[in-house]
Amino acid sequence: MKREVTMFSRRGIAVIVATALATWACGAAANAEPAGFIAAGDREPRTVIDQAPAHSVVLFDRNRPVELEEPLVIDKPLTLLGLHARLPEGHEPVPLVEIHAEGVRMADFELHGNADWTDWLQDGRQSLLVIYAGDFTIQRGLLTQASQHGILVRSNVLNQPIRGGVIRDIEARDIGRDGVSLEGRPEGSISHVLVDNVGVYRSRLRGAVEACDGADNITLRNIYAEDSLYAVDVMHDHGGPAELMQNHLVDNVHAVRCRYAVRTNNRDLGHTGLTIRNVTAESCELPVDVRNITGLLIDGVRVFDHAHDGPLMRISDSTGVQVCNVVLISGTLRGEAIEVSRCRNVAVQEVLDGR
């Protein structure tokens, strides 16, 4: 039942050139003087980025890893292909890449932290890739040993909202918190972001994907996690009045040996519009735990090897709830399959024992 995320870690030069040509063609249509291609070679990445004109395609050699002691800041729209960077052993944790401009593309990359050095301490954590601006596309990346998140999208540092972005085909291993975290926070907001095909293997404190604190119109699909706290934590807030969230879609989640497959760790702020579809939970303590949502649809939950006391699903303090197609495939069940408390207008149908 294990679903491995498909990675494209070694791509031939023909594929890289084809990708660059396609990116250049799009840029050429929008710019009178399109920038060209820049091969980084053995030059220091920061120098290459600083000298590259906006809308350039920068080609790194993924077989040539570089060590970065300070973040590589991207402050203009660029396309980066093949970057392979890591923190030096024993160096204090810092982000490896920070995106400060809209329109940045990044693909076929590897980022490696040194989480063992921090021993997972709260004050020392840093994410490997931090995004502060919208209209981004991040794809086909491997991230390991992050002391915090693998990828963090955060709007509050530059005090501007983030609109639009795609993160897809990401693998993260041995990380401190989330593989991908979308954090709006009170000073800003995040909206219209797609996170697709993310796999996390061993998160010490969190899971594969988190969407929290003022994130609206978010789609999370094809998410896999094993040996973590959860696969997806959606509509998560820290209690601030500006952290209201709406319209989240979670589709095709697979969790193995996690406490939750999907959860909402939130407060009664008025969060609305959450759809959860096609969830598979293997050896998970509480596959689905949802609270404080108005307009909740859960459709399609399959549970394997359930061996814990308690229900397959817990729903509380919510209004307008519809649950259907819940199946226990294997394992044990003590008590009710679905626990509902302090909810209004609830419809539950097609809860099956498939053992």
C-alpha positions in Angstrom: 0.0 0.0 0.0 3.0 2.3 0.3 3.0 5.1 -2.3 6.4 6.5 -3.1 6.6 10.0 -4.6 7.9 9.9 -8.1 11.1 12.0 -8.2 13.1 13.1 -11.2 16.5 13.4 -9.4 18.7 12.8 -12.5 17.5 14.4 -15.7 19.5 14.4 -18.9 20.8 17.5 -20.4 18.3 17.3 -23.2 15.4 17.5 -20.8 17.0 20.4 -18.9 17.6 22.3 -22.2 14.0 21.6 -23.3 12.6 22.9 -20.1 14.8 26.0 -20.4 13.7 26.5 -23.9 10.0 26.3 -22.9 10.6 28.8 -20.1 12.5 31.1 -22.4 9.7 31.0 -25.0 7.1 32.1 -22.4 9.4 34.9 -21.3 10.1 36.0 -24.8 6.4 36.5 -25.4 6.1 38.8 -22.5 9.4 40.8 -22.8 10.7 42.8 -25.7 14.2 41.8 -24.8 14.1 38.4 -23.2 17.0 37.4 -21.0 19.0 34.3 -22.0 20.4 31.2 -20.4 23.2 31.4 -17.9 25.3 28.3 -17.0 26.5 28.6 -13.4 29.5 26.3 -14.0 31.8 26.4 -11.0 31.0 30.0 -10.1 29.7 30.9 -6.7 25.8 30.7 -6.9 25.3 34.1 -5.2 27.5 35.9 -7.8 25.6 34.2 -10.6 22.2 35.2 -9.2 23.3 38.8 -8.5 24.6 39.2 -12.1 21.7 37.5 -13.9 19.2 39.8 -15.6 15.6 39.4 -14.6 13.7 36.6 -16.4 17.0 34.7 -17.0 17.2 30.9 -16.9 20.1 29.9 -14.6 21.4 26.3 -15.1 23.2 24.6 -12.2 24.9 21.2 -12.3 22.9 19.1 -10.0 25.8 16.7 -9.8 28.0 19.5 -8.3 26.7 20.3 -4.8 27.6 23.6 -3.2 27.8 24.6 0.5 26.0 27.8 1.5 26.6 29.5 4.9 24.1 32.3 4.2 20.7 32.2 2.3 20.8 32.5 -1.5 18.3 35.4 -1.9 16.3 35.5 -5.2 15.1 39.1 -5.5 14.1 39.2 -9.2 12.0 36.8 -11.4 14.3 34.0 -12.4 14.2 30.4 -13.4 16.6 28.1 -11.4 17.2 24.6 -12.7 19.4 21.9 -11.0 20.5 23.7 -7.8 22.0 21.3 -5.3 22.9 23.1 -2.0 23.6 22.0 1.5 24.5 23.5 4.9 28.1 22.8 6.1 28.4 20.3 8.8 28.1 21.9 12.2 27.0 25.3 10.8 24.1 27.0 12.6 20.8 26.4 10.7 19.9 29.1 8.1 17.6 29.0 5.1 19.4 27.8 2.0 17.2 29.8 -0.4 14.9 32.7 0.1 12.5 34.0 -2.6 11.6 37.7 -2.3 10.3 38.3 -5.8 7.2 37.3 -7.7 7.5 35.1 -10.7 10.3 32.8 -9.5 10.6 29.3 -10.9 12.7 26.5 -9.4 12.9 22.9 -10.5 15.1 19.8 -10.4 16.8 20.8 -7.1 18.1 19.3 -3.9 18.4 21.2 -0.5 20.0 19.5 2.5 20.1 20.8 6.0 22.0 19.6 9.1 19.1 18.9 11.5 21.3 16.6 13.7 23.3 19.6 14.7 20.3 21.4 16.3 19.0 18.3 18.1 15.6 19.7 17.0 15.7 22.6 19.4 12.9 25.1 19.1 15.0 28.3 18.9 17.4 27.0 16.3 15.0 25.8 13.6 15.1 27.1 10.1 13.3 26.1 6.9 15.4 25.2 3.8 13.4 27.1 1.2 11.5 30.2 2.3 9.0 31.9 -0.1 7.9 35.5 0.7 6.2 36.4 -2.7 3.6 34.9 -4.9 3.3 33.6 -8.5 5.9 31.0 -7.8 6.4 27.5 -9.2 8.5 25.0 -7.2 8.7 21.5 -8.6 10.7 18.3 -8.6 12.7 18.9 -5.4 14.4 16.8 -2.7 14.8 18.2 0.8 16.4 16.5 3.8 17.5 17.2 7.3 15.5 20.4 7.7 15.5 21.6 11.3 12.1 23.2 10.6 10.1 22.9 7.4 11.4 21.8 4.0 9.5 24.6 2.2 7.9 27.5 4.0 5.5 30.0 2.3 5.0 32.9 4.6 3.4 36.3 4.0 4.0 38.2 7.3 7.7 39.0 7.0 7.5 41.4 4.0 4.0 42.5 5.1 2.4 41.7 1.7 -0.2 39.1 0.7 0.9 36.1 -1.4 -1.4 35.4 -4.4 -0.9 32.3 -6.5 1.7 29.6 -6.5 2.3 25.9 -7.3 4.4 23.4 -5.3 4.5 19.9 -6.8 6.6 16.7 -6.9 8.4 17.3 -3.6 10.1 14.6 -1.4 11.2 15.4 2.1 13.0 13.1 4.5 14.1 13.3 8.1 12.8 16.8 8.8 11.8 18.6 12.0 8.3 19.9 11.0 6.4 20.0 7.8 7.5 19.1 4.3 5.5 22.1 3.0 4.0 24.8 5.3 1.7 27.6 4.1 1.5 30.3 6.8 -0.5 33.5 6.3 -0.3 35.0 9.8 -2.2 38.2 10.9 0.0 40.6 9.0 -0.7 39.0 5.6 -2.5 36.2 3.8 -2.0 33.4 1.3 -4.5 32.4 -1.4 -4.8 30.4 -4.5 -1.9 28.0 -3.9 -1.8 24.4 -5.2 0.3 21.8 -3.4 0.4 18.6 -5.4 2.3 15.3 -5.0 4.3 15.8 -1.8 5.8 12.9 0.1 7.3 13.1 3.6 9.2 10.3 5.2 9.9 10.8 8.9 8.9 14.2 10.3 9.9 14.4 13.9 7.2 16.8 15.1 4.7 17.5 12.3 3.9 16.0 8.8 3.7 16.4 5.1 1.6 19.6 4.5 0.2 22.3 6.8 -2.0 25.2 5.8 -2.6 27.7 8.5 -3.2 31.3 9.8 -5.0 33.1 7.1 -4.7 30.8 4.1 -7.6 30.9 1.7 -8.6 29.0 -1.5 -5.9 26.3 -1.0 -5.8 22.9 -2.8 -3.7 20.1 -1.3 -3.8 16.9 -3.3 -1.8 13.6 -3.6 -0.2 13.9 -0.2 1.8 11.0 1.4 3.3 10.7 4.9 4.8 8.0 7.0 6.2 7.9 10.5 5.0 11.4 11.2 2.3 13.1 13.3 0.0 13.6 10.4 -0.2 13.8 6.6 -2.2 17.0 6.4 -3.0 19.7 9.0 -5.5 22.0 7.4 -7.2 25.2 8.6 -4.8 25.4 11.5 -4.8 28.6 13.5 -3.1 30.1 16.5 -6.2 32.0 17.7 -5.7 35.4 16.1 -8.8 37.1 14.8 -7.3 37.7 11.3 -6.5 34.0 10.9 -9.9 33.1 9.5 -9.7 30.6 6.6 -12.1 29.4 3.9 -12.3 27.1 0.9 -9.7 24.4 1.4 -9.7 21.2 -0.7 -7.8 18.1 0.5 -7.8 15.3 -2.0 -6.1 11.9 -2.1 -4.2 11.6 1.2 -2.2 8.5 2.3 -0.9 8.2 5.8 1.2 5.3 7.2 2.1 5.0 10.9 0.9 8.5 11.7 -1.3 9.6 14.5 -3.7 11.4 12.0 -4.2 11.3 8.3 -6.0 14.6 8.3 -6.6 17.0 11.1 -7.7 20.6 11.8 -5.9 22.0 14.9 -7.9 25.2 15.2 -10.3 27.4 17.2 -13.8 28.7 16.7 -13.0 31.6 14.5 -15.5 31.0 11.7 -13.6 28.8 9.3 -15.7 27.8 6.4 -15.7 25.5 3.4 -13.5 22.3 3.9 -13.7 19.3 1.6 -11.7 16.2 2.4 -11.8 13.4 -0.2 -10.1 10.0 -0.7 -8.2 9.4 2.5 -6.3 6.2 3.1 -5.0 5.6 6.7 -2.7 2.7 7.6 -1.9 2.0 11.2 -3.1 5.5 12.3 -4.4 6.2 15.7 -7.2 8.6 14.7 -7.4 8.9 10.9 -9.6 12.0 10.7 -10.0 14.7 13.4 -11.9 17.8 12.4 -13.3 20.6 14.5 -14.7 24.2 14.2 -15.7 24.1 10.5 -18.9 25.4 8.9 -19.6 23.6 5.7 -17.7 20.3 6.0 -17.7 17.5 3.4 -15.8 14.2 4.0 -16.1 11.7 1.2 -14.1 8.5 1.0 -12.0 7.3 4.0 -10.4 3.9 4.0 -8.8 2.6 7.2 -6.3 -0.3 7.4 -4.8 -2.0 10.4 -6.7 0.1 13.0 -5.5 -1.1 16.4 -6.2 1.8 18.7 -9.0 2.5 21.1 -11.4 5.1 19.9 -13.2 6.0 16.7 -12.0 6.1 13.0 -13.1 9.7 12.8 -13.9 12.5 15.3 -15.9 15.6 14.3 -16.7 18.4 16.8 -18.0 21.9 17.1 -19.0 22.1 13.4 -22.1 23.0 11.4 -23.3 21.7 8.0 -21.5 18.4 8.1 -21.8 15.6 5.5 -19.8 12.3 5.8 -20.0 9.4 3.4 -18.1 6.3 2.2 -16.1 5.4 5.3 -14.8 1.9 5.3 -12.8 -0.1 7.9 -10.8 -2.6 5.8 -8.8 -4.2 8.6 -8.0 -3.9 12.3 -10.2 -3.5 15.4 -12.9 -1.1 16.4 -14.0 -0.5 19.9 -17.1 1.7 20.1 -18.5 3.9 17.4 -16.8 4.3 14.0 -17.5 8.1 13.9 -17.7 10.3 17.0 -19.7 13.5 16.6 -20.1 16.1 19.3 -21.5 19.6 19.6 -22.3 19.7 15.8 -25.4 20.9 14.0 -27.0 19.7 10.7 -25.1 16.5 10.4 -25.6 13.8 7.7 -23.7 10.5 7.9 -24.2 7.7 5.4 -22.4 4.6 4.1 -20.2 3.7 7.0 -19.1 0.1 6.3 -17.2 -2.7 8.1 -15.2 -4.3 5.3 -13.4 -6.8 7.4 
